[in-house]
Amino acid sequence: MDLKQFDLNLLLVFDLLLKERKVSSVAERLGVTQPAVSRSLKRLRQLLGDELFCRTGSGMEPTAYARHLAEPIGYALDSLRQAISQEFAFDPATSRRNFTLRMSDIGEMSILPRLMRVLASEAPGVSISIVRDGIDALKSDMESGRIDLAIGLIEGLESGFFRRQILRQGYVCVFRPDHPLAGRPMTREDFQAADHALVSAAGTGHARIDEIIEKQGIRRKVKLRVPNYASLEHLLQSTDLIATVPEALVQPNIYPLALAWSRHPVALPRLSIDQFWHTRFHRDPANRWLRNLIAVRCALPAIEADA
């Protein structure tokens, strides 16, 4: 017997006939016509090679073979109903799960400390691993479950992924505290005349900011290019370079960057910082717990006051 020939509805008809013993009652329970139930019974008889139910004065009586099938089919359907209706459960207080996140150094400096503080008090057995996959590897690793969440300004994750905005991130200019530009609002002329350090964060959408600056006709004198923000503070402290960075880096309660900063003289949009997860894990209780935790309790506030 090839199970590929079976429709689940056939088993539902079989199970209900055992209980109701009337085609009309089964049709009413399933919300279909009596001829539809009769056709299902005919199909079952053909597949199983047995009459299954015989019409008698008291209703449809099961054959010996039908009674033989009654318990395993009923058990299988009950198990399926229970699995579908049962709510997934995840207990962070007792879990020892390791979650793998893909985030940039900005996320490591701003979101990760908050996340680890919450985990220490509410999920002490949970651990975190951080990776920096490129976009192609990221897609396959999230689909397979090797990466649970991706966080940041990430382009290229559309079909097959969910996303949730954590915040909208603005940009500021940073420089050493005794820089000639410190202590006053920066103008476009100041910005264009200065020497710049440029952060080329691979696999993120921060390059859009560079494109917007260039489209406004501003040509920066780029003297240094680095792959991430981690070393930027040390580099700017000892030079006259300035840099355009996400505003999270100058919030003392988030990451106390020991640099002066100014509102950006170029009109720049606030870009969306999101978390992404694969469709396969949308209803996974552990994944859902973590992404809600990050969005609600680890999100970054925007800058409210001028420097």
N, C-alpha and C positions, 0 to 999 in steps of 0.2 A: 504494500500500500504506500503510495507516494503522497506525503503530506502537502506537497505543493499544489495538489488538486483540491485541497480543502479550503473552504471559505469559513472564517470564524462564525459567520451568521448561521451556517449549517449546524454547528455545535450548539449554538444558542437555541435553535429550533428543537434539536434533539433533547436538550436539557429541560426545556419548558414543556415539551410533550410528555416527558416522564412525570412532571409535576402536575400538569393540568389535565392530561388525557383527552383533551378536546382541541381540534384544529381551530375552532372559533375563539377559544380562550387564548390560545397562543398568538393568534393574529391580533387580538385586542392588546395583549401585553406588549407585543413588538411594534404596534402601530402600523401594521401592513394588512393586506387583504387575505382572505382565506385561500384563494387560489395561489397566492405567493407562498404561503406556508406549505400547501400541497406540493408545489413544485420543488421546494427545498427538501421535503421528505422524499420525493421521487429521486432527487439527486443523491441523497444520502443512501438510499437503497441500492442505487447503481454503484456507488463508490465502495460500499461495504459488503455488497453481495448478500444482503439479508433483508427480509421484510421489515424488521425492526419493530413496527407497530401494526397490530391487527385490529380492525374495527369490530367492536362487540356491542352488545346492548348497553353496557355501562361505560363505553368510551373506547379510546385507543389503548389497547393493552400491549405492553412491551413483550417482545420475544425473549427467549433465553439469552440470545446474543446481546440484545439491547440491555438487559439487566446486567450482563457481564461488563458492558461498557459504561454503565451508569456511574459507578463510583469514580473511576479515573477521570472521566470527562467532567463530572461535577467538581472534583478536586482541582482539576486544571483551571476551570473557569473561576472558581472561588479564589484561587491563588492569583490569577490575573486581575480580578476585581480588586483584591486587597492591595496588590502592588500599585495599581493605577491610582487608587484612592488614598493610599498611605502617604503622609507628608514626610519628605526627606528630613533628616535631623542632623544637626552638627552642634556639638557642645564645645565651644572654644575653651572653656575652663579645664576640660580634661583631655583635649586633643593634643597629639604630639606631631601634628602634620607640619611638613615643611612646604611653604609657598615660594614659588619662584616668580619674581617680578622683573620686568624689563623697564628700567627707568634711566634717565640721564643723570649726570652728576648734579644737576639742579635739583632733581627729585631726591637724590641721596642727601643733599645738604638741607633741604627744606621739609619734604614730606616724611622721609624715613625716620628722623629723630622722634617726631610726634607719634608715628606708628609704633616704634619700638617701646615708647613709654606706655602706651595703652596695652600692648601685648604683655609687658612685664607685670602689669597689675591684673589683667583680665584673662589672659591666655598664656600663662607662663610656659607651657609646653610647646607652643607654636614657635617655629623658627622661620627665618626669611633668607632667601638667596637672591642676589641681584646679578643680572646678566646684561649684556649690551649687544644683543643680536642685531644684525643688519635686517632690513625690511623683508627680504626673501626668506631668510631663515626664520624670522619672527613669525611669519604666517604659518609655516609648517609646524613650528614648535608650539604655537598656541592651539592649532588644530589637534595636535597629538596630546596636548595636556602637559607637555614639558614646561611650558610657561603658562602661569595662571592668569596674570594680568600684565598689560603694558600701559605705562603711564607717561604722559608727556605731550609734546606738540609733534605728533606722528602723522605722516602722510602715507597713504597707500593701503590702509586697513579699512576697506569698505564692505564688499560683499562677504557675507558669512560672519561678520563681527557686529557686536553691539558696542555702543560707546556712551559714556556719561561725562558730562562736563564737570570738572572739579572747580575751576575758576577761569576767569579771563585775565590774562597776564599782560601787564603793560611793560614798557621798557624805559630805562633811565641811562644817563651817562655817569660813569664813575672815573675817579682819578685820585691821586694821593692827596691827603689833607692840605698840604702846603703848596699845591699846584697853583700856578698863576690864575687859573680859571675858578679857583675855589672862592666861595664867599659872595658870589653874585650870580644872577641868572645867566645861563649860557645862551648865546645867540647863534643863529645859523652860521654867521661869519666865523665866530669862535670855533664852532664845530668843524667847519671845512678847513680852517687854517691849522688845526691841531694834528699831531701825529697819533695814529690809531693802532690799537691792538684789536684784531678781529678773531672772534671765536667761531670756528667752523665745526659745529657739532654734527657729526655724521649721523644720518638716519633720523634727523629731526626736521621740523619745519621752520626753524629759526632763520634759515637762509631767506625766507620771505621778507624779513625785516630789511636785510641787506638790499634786496631787489627794490623794495619800496623807497629806500633812501636814494638809490641810484636813479630811479624813475623821476625823482624830484629834482634831478639835475645836480645833485651834490656828489662831488668826487672826493672821497676820503684819501688821505695820504696814509695808506696802510703800511706800517713798518714791521708788524709782527702778526703772524697767524698761528694760533694754537688750536688743538683739537677739542678742548673742553674748558670749563670755567674754573676747575680746581686750582690751577696755578696762577690764576689771574691776579689775585691780591698781591702776591709776592712780586710779580713782574711790574705792576703799576706803582707799588710803593717806592721802587728804586729808579723810576724813569718819569718822563713828562708825558708818557702815553695816556690816552683816554680810551675808554671802551664802552660800547653799548651792550647792556646786560638786562636780563629780566629783573623786574623790581623786587622779586623775592630776596635777591642777594643783598639788598640794603636795608632790610627790615631787622632791627636789632633783636626782636623777639623770635625771629625765624632763623636768620643766619647773620651774626654780627660782623659783617665785612668791614674791616678797619680802613675804609676809604671814604672820601667825600663823594657826594653825588649831586646831580642836578636834574631837574625835569628836562626831558629831551627837547631840544629846539626844533626837531623835525616832527611834523604831525604823523604819528604812528598809530596804527590800530591796536586794540587790545586783542591778542590772539587767544584762542580757546585751548586750555590745557585739559586733556581728557584722559579717562582710563578706558581701556578697551578689553573685551573678553570675547572668546569664540562662542558661536551659537551653541555648540555642543554642551557648554557648561553654563548656559544661561540659568538653568534651574538647579544647578548643583548647589546645595546649601552652604558648603564651605566657601565656594567662590563668591556666592551672594553675600555671605557674612563679611568677607574681607573687603569686597568693593564698596559695600555700604559703610563700613567702618572708615575707610579711607575718604570717601566722599563727604561724610557728615562730620567726622572728628579730626581729620588730618588736612583738610583743605586750607589754603592760604588766604588770609585777608588781603585786600588791596591796600595800597598806600593811601592814607587819608590826608596827610599834611605835607606841605612843601618842605624841601630841605632848608 
